């Protein structure tokens, strides 16, 4: 592949800057464009699992990520009154908390700091048109300017506008039967370093997690019918969320009380991206834009990191972009599809218990698996954890 022309990456989250890190290491010139007007520090807790940890180690960023760890101690299941039902410590069986817990914005900051001096970042713009030519692709930006690039890497997330320019017909969103919302609320003195989870009546699940010295992060999911193609307004989104939280207990009441002042509010259907192909011409998909598994799998960050590593490696290795894109997809697609298959609409319904009886059964299960005896029997050993990381995905060597 030629190194004389620039490669364009659309999306300044995790997948895009991670790919930029590897491409610049291999001698390519990279431009990263991000629709947001400035670097975004927001976002939920993300965990780096399996092969994603291997990639972080290869990048030499393990210490920086560990230094920004949320210090989450584990997961507590609470009842509607806020009383503890069961406790799953970090490193234990069945816990929400992984070894690498970091806020998405903090993780993105690590990657941004690691690449800002080696590639060009442009904030407040996006690609609105592309014309592929024999030796390059001409990208048109939101301000009307145009520029030629060797390749375009689309890493702008689940609802990628860049992907829709070239691969709209090849892509569908698989709805899993629930909506999700995440945002931050002010931290209270009683908030500790444990994730707190609540099963609410009617199929609502609430998670509060450490978000820093002054903030607590909130993730809410609830069962709902297929989303309306007409995207709801901001007001109706919050009304839908209030309805899902009404009568769900003290934690839900706290969230409803804070909802009006929330700024970084995300709300949308829980969907997976399924694309029949990840590339077309000189454009290729990366991260959630290619294969979003949903946050419930806990695999999105690892997929982004591994995908960035493989894509950059194949671009370096192969003589043509066509061969590089084909090999990248053939290597990564089985891993991505395996991650997506961990969730189904049926499993989502099972996890979001609707009745009081179902919640009672869930609490019995939580108490059983959270007991000291069962945790001592099922807690994975250090060797087992290391083996799981090694077996997660066989990283090619570039």
QUIJO-V573620 format. One record per pair of residues at least 4 apart in sequence whose ideal C-beta (glycine too) atoms are under 7 Angstrom apart, sorted by sequence separation. I is the first residue (numbers start at 1). J is the second residue. D is the distance in whole Angstrom. If there is no record, write none. Layout:
# QUIJO-V573620
I/J/D + I/J/D
This chain:
# QUIJO-V573620
11/15/7 + 12/16/6 + 14/18/6 + 15/19/6 + 16/20/6 + 17/21/6 + 19/23/6 + 20/24/6 + 21/25/6 + 22/26/6 + 24/28/6 + 36/40/5 + 48/52/4 + 49/53/7 + 51/55/7 + 52/56/7 + 53/57/6 + 54/58/6 + 55/59/6 + 61/65/6 + 62/66/6 + 63/67/6 + 64/68/7 + 78/82/5 + 79/83/5 + 88/92/5 + 97/101/6 + 102/106/5 + 103/107/7 + 104/108/6 + 105/109/6 + 106/110/7 + 107/111/7 + 108/112/6 + 109/113/6 + 110/114/6 + 111/115/6 + 112/116/6 + 115/119/5 + 133/137/7 + 141/145/5 + 156/160/5 + 160/164/7 + 163/167/5 + 164/168/4 + 167/171/5 + 187/191/5 + 200/204/4 + 211/215/4 + 228/232/7 + 232/236/4 + 234/238/7 + 235/239/6 + 236/240/6 + 237/241/7 + 238/242/6 + 239/243/6 + 240/244/7 + 241/245/6 + 242/246/6 + 248/252/4 + 249/253/7 + 250/254/7 + 251/255/7 + 252/256/6 + 253/257/6 + 254/258/7 + 255/259/6 + 258/262/7 + 279/283/6 + 285/289/5 + 286/290/6 + 288/292/4 + 293/297/4 + 299/303/6 + 300/304/6 + 301/305/6 + 302/306/6 + 303/307/6 + 304/308/6 + 305/309/6 + 306/310/6 + 307/311/6 + 308/312/6 + 309/313/6 + 310/314/6 + 311/315/6 + 312/316/6 + 313/317/6 + 314/318/5 + 319/323/7 + 320/324/7 + 321/325/6 + 322/326/6 + 323/327/6 + 324/328/6 + 325/329/6 + 326/330/6 + 327/331/6 + 328/332/6 + 329/333/5 + 332/336/6 + 333/337/6 + 334/338/6 + 335/339/7 + 336/340/6 + 337/341/6 + 343/347/6 + 345/349/6 + 346/350/6 + 347/351/6 + 348/352/6 + 354/358/6 + 355/359/7 + 356/360/6 + 357/361/7 + 358/362/6 + 359/363/6 + 360/364/7 + 361/365/7 + 362/366/6 + 363/367/6 + 364/368/6 + 365/369/6 + 366/370/6 + 367/371/7 + 371/375/7 + 372/376/6 + 373/377/7 + 374/378/6 + 375/379/6 + 380/384/4 + 382/386/6 + 383/387/6 + 384/388/6 + 385/389/7 + 386/390/6 + 387/391/6 + 388/392/6 + 11/16/4 + 12/17/6 + 23/28/4 + 48/53/6 + 56/61/5 + 57/62/5 + 78/83/6 + 90/95/6 + 102/107/5 + 116/121/6 + 132/137/5 + 133/138/6 + 156/161/7 + 200/205/7 + 211/216/5 + 232/237/5 + 279/284/4 + 285/290/4 + 295/300/6 + 318/323/4 + 343/348/7 + 353/358/3 + 369/374/5 + 370/375/7 + 380/385/5 + 24/30/6 + 56/62/5 + 78/84/6 + 79/85/5 + 88/94/5 + 89/95/6 + 131/137/7 + 140/146/5 + 154/160/6 + 156/162/5 + 199/205/6 + 200/206/6 + 210/216/7 + 211/217/4 + 278/284/6 + 279/285/7 + 293/299/5 + 318/324/4 + 353/359/5 + 368/374/6 + 9/16/5 + 23/30/5 + 78/85/6 + 88/95/4 + 90/97/4 + 130/137/6 + 131/138/4 + 139/146/7 + 245/252/4 + 278/285/4 + 293/300/6 + 48/56/6 + 76/84/5 + 77/85/4 + 138/146/6 + 139/147/6 + 154/162/4 + 163/171/6 + 198/206/4 + 208/216/5 + 209/217/5 + 292/300/7 + 56/65/6 + 77/86/5 + 130/139/5 + 154/163/5 + 197/206/7 + 315/324/5 + 318/327/6 + 353/362/5 + 9/19/6 + 20/30/5 + 138/148/5 + 139/149/6 + 197/207/5 + 208/218/6 + 245/255/6 + 275/285/6 + 293/303/7 + 314/324/4 + 9/20/6 + 76/87/5 + 129/140/4 + 245/256/5 + 20/32/6 + 127/139/5 + 128/140/6 + 136/148/5 + 137/149/6 + 195/207/6 + 196/208/5 + 207/219/4 + 278/290/5 + 288/300/6 + 291/303/6 + 74/87/7 + 75/88/5 + 127/140/7 + 128/141/7 + 136/149/6 + 139/152/6 + 195/208/7 + 314/327/5 + 74/88/5 + 127/141/6 + 128/142/5 + 136/150/6 + 195/209/5 + 206/220/5 + 242/256/6 + 314/328/5 + 17/32/7 + 74/89/4 + 126/141/7 + 137/152/6 + 273/288/6 + 275/290/6 + 7/23/6 + 16/32/6 + 73/89/7 + 74/90/4 + 125/141/5 + 126/142/5 + 204/220/7 + 205/221/5 + 273/289/7 + 287/303/7 + 73/90/6 + 125/142/5 + 193/210/5 + 242/259/7 + 273/290/7 + 287/304/4 + 311/328/5 + 72/90/7 + 74/92/7 + 125/143/6 + 204/222/4 + 241/259/7 + 273/291/6 + 310/328/5 + 203/222/6 + 273/292/4 + 12/32/5 + 75/95/5 + 203/223/4 + 272/292/6 + 287/307/6 + 7/28/5 + 9/30/6 + 74/95/5 + 75/96/4 + 220/241/7 + 238/259/6 + 272/293/6 + 286/307/5 + 310/331/5 + 12/34/3 + 75/97/6 + 130/152/7 + 222/244/4 + 272/294/6 + 286/308/6 + 310/332/5 + 6/29/4 + 7/30/5 + 8/31/5 + 9/32/5 + 10/33/6 + 11/34/7 + 74/97/5 + 271/294/7 + 3/27/5 + 6/30/7 + 220/244/7 + 270/294/5 + 3/28/5 + 6/31/5 + 8/33/7 + 45/70/6 + 72/97/5 + 191/216/5 + 286/311/6 + 307/332/5 + 241/267/6 + 306/332/7 + 184/211/5 + 187/214/5 + 284/311/7 + 186/214/7 + 187/215/5 + 72/101/5 + 186/215/7 + 187/216/5 + 306/335/7 + 237/267/4 + 70/101/5 + 184/215/4 + 185/216/6 + 69/101/6 + 70/102/6 + 184/216/7 + 69/102/6 + 70/103/6 + 184/217/5 + 185/218/6 + 303/336/6 + 68/102/5 + 184/218/7 + 65/100/6 + 126/161/6 + 127/162/5 + 130/165/6 + 182/217/7 + 183/218/6 + 129/165/7 + 130/166/7 + 182/218/6 + 303/339/6 + 65/102/6 + 182/219/5 + 218/255/6 + 21/59/6 + 68/106/4 + 127/165/7 + 181/220/5 + 282/321/6 + 180/220/7 + 204/244/5 + 299/339/4 + 180/221/5 + 204/245/7 + 284/325/5 + 65/107/7 + 68/110/7 + 179/221/7 + 206/248/7 + 227/269/4 + 297/339/6 + 178/221/5 + 179/222/6 + 208/251/7 + 178/222/6 + 204/248/5 + 65/110/6 + 178/223/5 + 179/224/5 + 206/251/6 + 291/336/4 + 297/342/5 + 64/110/5 + 177/223/6 + 178/224/6 + 201/247/7 + 206/252/6 + 279/325/4 + 293/339/5 + 297/343/6 + 53/100/6 + 201/248/6 + 293/340/5 + 296/343/6 + 200/248/3 + 49/98/6 + 61/110/6 + 200/249/7 + 221/270/6 + 291/340/7 + 294/343/6 + 279/329/7 + 47/98/4 + 175/226/6 + 198/249/6 + 278/329/5 + 48/100/4 + 175/227/7 + 200/252/6 + 47/100/6 + 61/114/6 + 198/251/5 + 47/101/5 + 196/251/7 + 45/101/6 + 46/102/6 + 45/103/6 + 46/104/5 + 335/393/5 + 43/103/6 + 44/104/6 + 181/241/5 + 43/104/3 + 46/107/6 + 43/105/5 + 42/105/5 + 41/105/4 + 40/105/6 + 331/396/7 + 41/109/7 + 272/340/5 + 185/255/7 + 186/258/7 + 39/112/6 + 185/258/4 + 185/262/7 + 183/262/5 + 184/264/6 + 183/264/5 + 317/398/6 + 183/265/5 + 316/398/6 + 183/266/7 + 313/396/6 + 182/266/5 + 38/123/6 + 181/266/6 + 313/398/3 + 37/123/6 + 181/267/4 + 309/395/7 + 310/396/7 + 32/119/6 + 34/121/7 + 36/123/6 + 37/124/4 + 306/393/6 + 31/119/7 + 179/267/7 + 180/268/7 + 30/119/4 + 31/120/5 + 32/121/5 + 33/122/5 + 34/123/5 + 179/268/7 + 21/111/7 + 179/269/6 + 180/270/5 + 17/108/7 + 24/115/7 + 31/122/7 + 35/126/4 + 179/270/6 + 33/125/5 + 178/270/5 + 14/107/6 + 18/111/6 + 21/114/6 + 33/126/6 + 14/108/6 + 17/111/4 + 21/115/5 + 24/118/4 + 33/127/7 + 175/269/6 + 176/270/5 + 13/108/6 + 17/112/6 + 20/115/5 + 24/119/5 + 176/271/7 + 175/271/5 + 176/272/7 + 14/111/6 + 174/271/6 + 17/115/5 + 97/195/6 + 173/271/4 + 174/272/4 + 20/119/5 + 96/195/5 + 173/273/6 + 174/274/5 + 96/197/7 + 171/273/7 + 172/274/5 + 171/275/4 + 170/275/6 + 170/276/5 + 170/277/5 + 103/211/6 + 167/275/6 + 12/121/7 + 158/271/7 + 167/280/6 + 166/280/5 + 158/273/6 + 10/126/7 + 10/127/6 + 166/283/5 + 76/194/5 + 78/196/5 + 167/285/7 + 176/294/7 + 75/194/7 + 76/195/7 + 78/197/7 + 73/193/5 + 74/194/6 + 75/195/4 + 76/196/5 + 77/197/5 + 78/198/5 + 72/193/6 + 73/194/5 + 71/193/5 + 72/194/7 + 75/197/6 + 163/285/6 + 72/195/6 + 163/289/5 + 223/349/7 + 154/283/6 + 160/289/4 + 223/352/5 + 152/282/6 + 154/284/7 + 158/288/5 + 222/352/7 + 5/136/6 + 8/139/6 + 151/282/5 + 152/283/5 + 153/284/6 + 154/285/5 + 155/286/4 + 157/288/5 + 221/352/7 + 223/354/7 + 154/286/7 + 155/287/5 + 157/289/6 + 151/284/7 + 153/286/5 + 156/289/6 + 19/153/6 + 155/289/6 + 158/292/5 + 154/289/5 + 19/155/7 + 72/209/6 + 44/182/5 + 72/210/5 + 16/155/4 + 71/210/6 + 15/155/4 + 70/210/5 + 8/149/4 + 7/149/6 + 10/152/7 + 6/149/5 + 7/150/6 + 10/153/7 + 5/149/6 + 6/150/7 + 7/151/5 + 8/152/5 + 9/153/5 + 10/154/5 + 11/155/4 + 13/157/7 + 5/150/4 + 8/153/7 + 10/155/6 + 11/156/4 + 137/282/4 + 7/153/7 + 9/155/6 + 10/156/5 + 11/157/6 + 205/351/7 + 205/352/6 + 2/150/6 + 132/281/5 + 203/352/4 + 132/282/6 + 203/353/7 + 203/354/4 + 10/162/4 + 202/354/6 + 130/283/7 + 199/353/6 + 201/356/6 + 201/359/7 + 199/359/5 + 199/362/5 + 45/209/5 + 82/249/7 + 176/343/6 + 80/248/7 + 81/249/6 + 82/250/4 + 177/345/4 + 80/249/3 + 81/250/6 + 82/251/6 + 176/345/5 + 151/321/6 + 178/348/5 + 177/348/5 + 45/217/6 + 176/348/5 + 177/349/6 + 44/217/5 + 78/251/6 + 178/352/6 + 44/219/6 + 42/264/4 + 49/298/6 + 52/301/6 + 56/305/7 + 49/299/7 + 52/302/3 + 55/305/4 + 44/295/7 + 47/298/6 + 51/302/6 + 55/306/6 + 50/302/5 + 48/301/5 + 49/302/5 + 52/305/4 + 47/301/7 + 48/302/6 + 52/306/6 + 55/309/5 + 46/301/5 + 51/306/5 + 19/286/6 + 15/286/5 + 15/287/3 + 14/287/7 + 94/369/5 + 93/369/7 + 85/363/5 + 86/366/4 + 85/366/5 + 86/367/5 + 85/367/6 + 88/370/5 + 93/375/6 + 87/370/5 + 92/375/5 + 86/370/3 + 93/378/4 + 18/304/6 + 22/308/6 + 26/312/6 + 93/379/6 + 14/301/6 + 18/305/5 + 22/309/6 + 92/379/5 + 93/380/7 + 91/379/7 + 15/304/4 + 19/308/4 + 23/312/5 + 77/366/5 + 14/304/5 + 18/308/4 + 22/312/3 + 26/316/4 + 22/313/7 + 15/307/6 + 19/311/6 + 23/315/7 + 15/308/6 + 19/312/5 + 1/315/6 + 1/318/7 + 1/321/7 + 1/324/7 + 54/389/7 + 53/389/6 + 50/388/7 + 50/389/6 + 51/392/5 + 54/395/6 + 50/392/3 + 51/393/4 + 50/393/6 + 51/395/6
